[in-house]
Amino acid sequence: KLFLDTFKIFDCHFVPRKKNIKDFYNKGAQKVIYLPLAYEPTVHYASKEKNNKNIDVSFIGSPYDKRADFLQSIYDLGNNLEVRGDRRWKRAFSNKNIYKNEEAQNDKYRNTIWRSKINLAFITHSNEEEVAHRSFEIPACGGFMLSEKSVKLQTYYIEDKEIVYFSDVKECDDKIKFYLKNDDIREKIAIAGYNRAVSSGYSNDERIKLAISEYLESL
């Protein structure tokens, strides 16, 4: 209720989903500008050293949608999977070895990406997302990203060249097993994904510059 009362107060709202633009205008907002999700370059950056990648498959995040069932299936198919995030994961899995009983934020988040051979990423459908913060954070950290496929995400990265996509458990499992056996291909894709994220303006700095410029031009 308090948030809804603010729509007419501010000169401009910046929103992370294009769908929100119409929603905000319908609530009485004066101006709404699209500000895509991004990575934070002071936190999300590639390691300067060669890291010991001692985690086969990693996911960092929250148990939204049906992720717990999906990840349980990935683990049951024989994959060495580690999950980090808040304690809701504790009651999400039948096998307690999956959840590492810790959150991973800032330095720990980045270090977990560095240590992981494969970093899984999902789209939060219950929040009507088309991409996720991790869509930009993982490549910016130099990590290999195996992400749930979305039409919007495919406009940011070239499939199988810069990141790898999956659509279901079987495809995810097949690709995990393939890329764990092919270090050179995996590392080549991770480097290309990093280069794409850094060179294409997927950082907070670049996103905010464009959004502010758009706002100033509209005055």
Salt bridges, closest charged atoms under 4 A:
ASP5 OD2 - LYS1 NZ 3.11
ASP23 OD2 - LYS19 NZ 2.79
ASP56 OD1 - LYS117 NZ 3.24
GLU82 OE1 - ARG84 NH2 2.90
ASP86 OD2 - ARG88 NH2 2.75
GLU102 OE2 - ARG84 NE 2.60
GLU102 OE1 - LYS108 NZ 3.35
ASP107 OD1 - ARG110 NH2 2.89
GLU128 OE1 - LYS19 NZ 3.23
GLU129 OE2 - ARG17 NH2 3.80
GLU137 OE2 - HIS44 NE2 3.83
GLU148 OE2 - HIS125 NE2 2.56
GLU159 OE2 - LYS149 NZ 3.36
GLU162 OE2 - ARG196 NE 3.01
GLU171 OE2 - LYS175 NZ 3.02
ASP173 OD1 - LYS177 NZ 2.42
ASP174 OD2 - LYS170 NZ 2.77
ASP183 OD1 - ARG186 NH1 2.90
GLU187 OE2 - ARG186 NH2 3.97
GLU206 OE2 - LYS209 NZ 3.46
